[in-house]
Amino acid sequence: MHALPRMFRLDQIPRAANGRRLLLARANCILLCLIALSLTGCRTDRRLVGYVAPQAREQESEYYWGRATFLNQNSTVGSGSAEEWSRIASDQSKQLANRRFAAAFLLAFYVQPGFDAARMRDTMKYADTRWVQDCCVESMLFSSGDAPLLLLGYHFRMLLFPDQRGHSDWLVYFTLAGHSIDPKTPSKTAAAFLRGDLLESDLKLIEFTLYCRLPGDAGGTIIERHCWRGVGIKVRPDDRYLLD
């Protein structure tokens, strides 16, 4: 419980001091507003978030929110280093399923919304980032909040290690905010950001959403959203099972 501070009492001030009474009344109002904000947990960054559409904010309620990725069994205690996971993701002798999991785990556990180019460079400093070139990074345009990305910025989709048909059921959607995007080659800039190769850039990762295929015959997809609220998870079953 938050202890309420002692308020000024207006009846303790002489009636002739109307100016002081008014100032203190305003001070009490401001103090109460600050208390209300602290009790409700309001933060400046929440008010500054720009959504692509009014309904996009409501889509946040579709997720179960926590602090850790589903890929690590919802635990904040890591298993392996970023360097180890990147080596698995970059090893072309590994099976696609293992490489996809390693790349997704690397992003979901070691990368956070709010990372700028410098933070990405520090995170990937000793990592083997060759895996990024084996993925497909595409620039995308979203016109409504029905897409995996809900915030304003430059939107991208990365297919994790597509097969010979160009298909992958492990995907990463992500949004970069800033001005250091070459409009002629946005995908190359985004890939360089993920590798930690950008030296001078104002770009910042503000959200990303993972699509991870569930194993087994039942199928289904884990959709995991990383943004200012934390880590949100929801499960989308296969359409064929919804029809049974």
N, C-alpha and C positions, 0 to 999 in steps of 0.2 A: 504494500500500500504506500502511496506517496503522501508524505506529511504536508498538509496545507500550511503555507507560511502565514504569519500573523498579519492581518489586514489593518490598514489605518482606519481609525474611527473618526467619522466626520463630526460627531458631536463633541469631540475633544478640542475642536478648533473654534476659536471665537467667531461669532457670526460676522464680524466686521471684515474678516479675512476671506472675502468671497473668492478672490483670485486663487488663494492657496487651496481653498476647498475644491474648486474646480479642477486644479491640477492634480490633487490627490485622488479625486474621483476618477479622473482619466487613468492615473497610475494603477488604481485598483482594477479597472477594466482590462488594462493591458496585462496585468499580472494574472488575472483569471484566464485570459486567452492563452497565455503561455502555459499555464497549468493544464488546460484542456488539451493543448497540443501534445504535451509530454505524456499525458495519460493515454491518449489514443495512438501514440507511437508515430505521429506524422513526421515525415522527413522531407527535406527540400527536394531530393531527387525524385520523389514520387510525383510531386506537383509539376516537375519539369519534363516528365516523360511525355513524348509526343506519339500518339497512336495514329495508325494509318487510316482508321475509320472509327466513328463513335462506338460501333458494336464490338470493336476489337478489345476494348477494356473489359467487356463482359465475358469474353472468351477465357480470360485468366481464371475464372471460377470453375472451369471445366477440369482443372488439374488438381491433383493432390500435392500439396506443397511441403517441401522439406529442405534439407541442406546438402544432401548427398545424392550421387547418381545411383540409379538402379543397377548399373553395370558393376558396381562395387558393393552390392547387397545393401544399399542405402547406408553405408558406413562412411564416416569421414576419415577413417584410418586407411592410408594407402597401402597397396600391395604392389611392390616394385616401383622403380623410379621412372621418370619420363624418358630417360635414355634407354632403359630396358624395353619399354613398350614401343618406343620409336624404332628400335632395332628389329623387333618382330614385324612391325607394320611395313618396314622397308625391305624385308627379306623376301625376295621373289620366289624362293624355294618353299615358302610356307603356303598352306592352303588359304584360299580366299577368305574362308570363314574366320580363320585365325588372324589374318591381316586386318580384316574389317573390324573385328572386336578390338584389336590392339589400338588401331587408330581412333576408334570411337572412345575407348577408355582414356587414351591420352588427352583428348579434348575435354571429355566430360569431367575428368578428375583434376587435371592440372591447369586448365584454362578457365578463366572466369569472365563474365560480363564486366566491362569496365577496363579491360586490358587495352593499353595503347601499344604502339609499335615497340616501345622500349621494354614493356613488360613481356611482350611476346618474344622479343629477342633474348631476354634473360631466361625465359622458360625453355626456349629451344636452343639455348647456347651450346649444350653438349649433346643434343638430340640428333639423331640421323633423320633428316627431314626429306630424304629422297622419296618417301612414301607419297608426299603431296603430288609429285609429278605423275604418279601412277593413278591418281584420282582425276575426276573431271569436275572442274570448277566453272560454273556458268553464272552469268549475270541474269537477274530476273526482274520483272516488273510486276508488282502487285497493286491492284486498284481497290481492294477491299480488305476487311478484316477476316475473310474466310481462308486466308493463307496461313502457313505455318509461322510466318513472321508478322508481328503485330506493331512494331515500332517504325517510325520514320527513319529513313536512311538509304544506303545502297544495299540492295538485297541480292544474295547469292545462294546457289545450291551447289553442293559438292557431292557427287556420287563416289562412294568409297569403293575403289577398285572394281570398276564395271567389267563385266565378262566380255566375251568376244562379240556378243550381240549389243554391247553398250548398255547392259542392264545391271542394276544393283539394287537390292532391297535394303541396303544400309545407306542412309543419306544424312547429310548435315545441311541445314538451312541456317544462314547467319546474316547479320546486319552490321555494316560498318558505317559509322558516322564520322564526318569530317569533310575536308575539301581536297585532300591529296589523292584524288582518284583521276587517272587519265581516262577521259571519256571514250577514247579510241580503244583502249585495252583494259577495261575495268577488271576482267577476270584474272589477268596476269598480276595486277596490283593486289588483288585479294589473295591469290596464291602466295605471293611474296610476303604478305602480312602473316599468313598462317605459318610460313617457314621461319619467320622472324628475321627476314632479310631486309626489311625497310629500315633505313638509317634515319632519315629526316622526314617525318610524316606526322600529321595531326590526326590520323585515322584512329578510331577506337572501336573495339568490338562491344556492342551494346546488348546483343541477344544472340542466342543460337538454339536451334531445335534439332534433336537427334531423332531419326527414325531407325529403330533397331528391330530386325525380324526375330520373332520368337521361334525357338527350335521346336521340332515335333510336328506331327500330322495336324494338330489343331490349328497351328499357325497363329496368325495375329501379329500385331506390331506394337512395340513400346514406343510411345511418343514422349520425349523428355525435353522439356523447355527450360532453358537457363536464361534468367534475366534478373532484373533488380530485386525481384521478390524472392529469389532463391532458385531451387530446382523443383519444377512441376512435372508430375508424371501422370499419364493416362494410358489406357490400353485400348487399342482398336482391333476388334476381332475381324477375321476374314468375312467378306460379304457372303460367301457361300454357306457359312454356318449361321448367319443371321436369317437366311431363308429357310432353314430346316424347321 
